[in-house]
Amino acid sequence: MTVPLPHTFRPLGVRIAVFVFGALLLLVTAVIWFTFPQSIRDQFTIFQRGTVIVLGLGFLSLGWGLARSRVEARDTGLTVVNGYRSRTFEWAQIVAITLRPGSPWAELDLSDGTTVAAIGIQGSDGARAVQHVREIRQLVERHSGNA
C-alpha cells in the first residue's frame, strides 16, 4: 500500500510521555506549593520562585521540542523536524532510511555521504516505527526511480 502525500510521521510513545509526565509534574508541583502553609510560602524569595519558574519553562521547552519532532513527506521530498531544527531534503538526496535494532531513532543516509537523525521515528515505538520506515522506503524508491 502506498502512503498518500502529504503525510506526517510522528512518534507516539515520546509524545504520550512528554504530555502525561509534564502534566503530572505540573500538578504535583502545584499541589505541593498550595499545601504549604502561607507562612512557609512567604519564606521563598523572588529569586527562588524565579528559579523554579525558569526550570519549569526549561522542562517545558525540552518536552515541547521532543513532542514536535516529526518527518513530513511531500511530493517534493522529506522535511525532518528534530526538536527546534528543521531540514528539508529532496527525494534525490535520500539514499536510504534505516532503523537498526536498539537504535533510538531512524537515520536518513544522504547522497553526500552524511546521515541525519529522524527523531520523529522513535525505535521505542516498536512495530509502528518499523512500519513508518517501510513506508518511507517505499516513498524513496517511488520518487527516486530506483524501484
Protein Blocks (a to p, Z undefined) as FASTA:
>chain_A
ZZddddddddfklmmmmmmmmmmmmmmmmmmmmmpcfklmmmpcfklmmmmmmmmmmmmm
mmmmmmmgccdddfkbccddehjaccdddfklpmbdcddehiabdcdddfkopacddfkl
cfklommmmmmmmmmmmmmmmmnopZZ
